[in-house]
Amino acid sequence: MKQIIVIGGGAAGLMAAVIAGREGARVILLEKMNMVGKKMGITGKGRCNITNSADMAEFIKNTPGNGKFLYGAYERFSNEDLLDLLHSWGLKTKVERGGRVFPESDSALEVRNTFMKILKKYNVQVHLNEPVTSITVKDNRVVGVTTDKEQYACDAAIICTGGASYPLTGSTGDGYKFAQDLGHTITELFPTEVPITSAEPFIKSNRLKGLSLKDVELSVLKKNGKKRISHQMDMLFTHFGISGPAALRCSQFVYKEQKNQKTQHISMAIDAFPELNHEQLKQHITSLSSSEQRMAKDNDSKEKPPMQKL
Ligand SMILES: Cc1cc2nc3c(=O)[nH]c(=O)nc-3n(C[C@H](O)[C@H](O)[C@H](O)COP(=O)(O)OP(=O)(O)OC[C@H]3O[C@@H](n4cnc5c(N)ncnc54)[C@H](O)[C@@H]3O)c2cc1C
């Protein structure tokens, strides 16, 4: 029996621990927070957005950066495999708008409890409030893991410590350090899929707050005014800036342009009618404004009080 240590009990660590346990390993899951799956629990506004029903090509297309890198992983374990597994554990799911998959109960807690039940079934020891501080290597092999409480011997360790976003959920980027200490190269970290803040007066005034735009083209502009990247998707104005799929997808390029242009202030452009060229747009606006005028006239005549007979 191999002794496996899984470091971190987020979505990845829970799956790794369950599968290692199912395959017959002795597994210890070390989690630094007081519960597993904290970040998983805040996805989908606290309902746990488990996966999406889209096909593999769509997943790849919608992955920021080099999505093709994930082909191999999806081939081995797809969204459908995940749902089959969860269903076999008794977790019922439902598909909502945009193919988003949630637990039927709308409860992230149910997803967490299901994992806890299965971890127990495979005798995985879960240690909460136990942050890993280092990984020990001997003769080019991982042989142990040290926490702030104890040292554990192991045949292999799986680093599942997540990224560096939302540190309150426990993911503070520890895994990057562990990987680096083991000789891996860590590329520059940058935020992605995050809302974008703005100090523009028309946003600060809150006049547009809550306004959502369907299928618009949002672009991040370079210093010379040319487009660095454009994404045609929905977006939303908020009290602090912009959000929604198009804004989230553009966000990493805002950060990259901030570095390129050495300023916090990056210009963005919204094309509300990306399918229309200049001439078509002019015609569209003209026809919109004349139909508005017609409607206003009709309303005026309806609202006029009837003529009084003298
Ligand atoms: C607000 C928000 C909304 C999101 N919405 C969605 C969504 O709708 N759909 C979707 O698919 N994804 C969504 N995501 C992304 C998703 O939550 C993450 O991709 C996912 O949680 C990553 O899982 P993970 O296991 O890799 O990392 P994490 O979930 O971050 O788990 C890492 C775990 O490792 C633990 N850990 C860290 N360091 C140590 C250490 N030294 N020792 C021991 N334990 C340690 C942490 O405490 C944590 O429990 C959202 C993320 C956020 C922040």
The ligand as an ORCA input file, in Angstrom:
! r2SCAN-3c Opt
* xyz 0 1
  C     -15.601     34.092     -6.426
  C     -15.211     32.891     -7.245
  C     -16.141     32.339     -8.110
  C     -15.807     31.233     -8.880
  N     -16.742     30.708     -9.693
  C     -16.472     29.592    -10.382
  C     -17.467     28.990    -11.180
  O     -18.590     29.474    -11.250
  N     -17.146     27.852    -11.857
  C     -15.894     27.293    -11.762
  O     -15.647     26.255    -12.377
  N     -14.927     27.851    -11.010
  C     -15.189     28.977    -10.329
  N     -14.205     29.557     -9.578
  C     -12.863     28.961     -9.584
  C     -12.796     27.737     -8.665
  O     -13.270     28.070     -7.409
  C     -11.350     27.280     -8.581
  O     -10.869     27.021     -9.882
  C     -11.217     26.021     -7.748
  O     -11.691     26.229     -6.445
  C      -9.761     25.623     -7.712
  O      -9.662     24.454     -6.959
  P      -8.290     24.022     -6.338
  O      -8.538     22.766     -5.568
  O      -7.249     24.009     -7.377
  O      -7.880     25.201     -5.355
  P      -8.636     25.771     -4.066
  O     -10.085     25.568     -4.163
  O      -8.110     27.147     -3.881
  O      -8.113     24.832     -2.893
  C      -6.807     24.887     -2.409
  C      -6.824     24.351     -0.993
  O      -5.491     24.197     -0.533
  C      -5.413     24.647      0.801
  N      -4.019     25.033      1.072
  C      -3.321     26.061      0.544
  N      -2.063     26.081      1.008
  C      -1.981     25.030      1.879
  C      -0.939     24.535      2.703
  N       0.267     25.112      2.755
  N      -1.199     23.463      3.483
  C      -2.432     22.859      3.464
  N      -3.439     23.297      2.709
  C      -3.224     24.368      1.931
  C      -6.383     25.822      0.840
  O      -6.787     26.124      2.150
  C      -7.513     25.301     -0.021
  O      -8.459     24.587      0.716
  C     -14.503     30.666     -8.792
  C     -13.564     31.228     -7.940
  C     -13.907     32.320     -7.172
  C     -12.867     32.915     -6.244
*
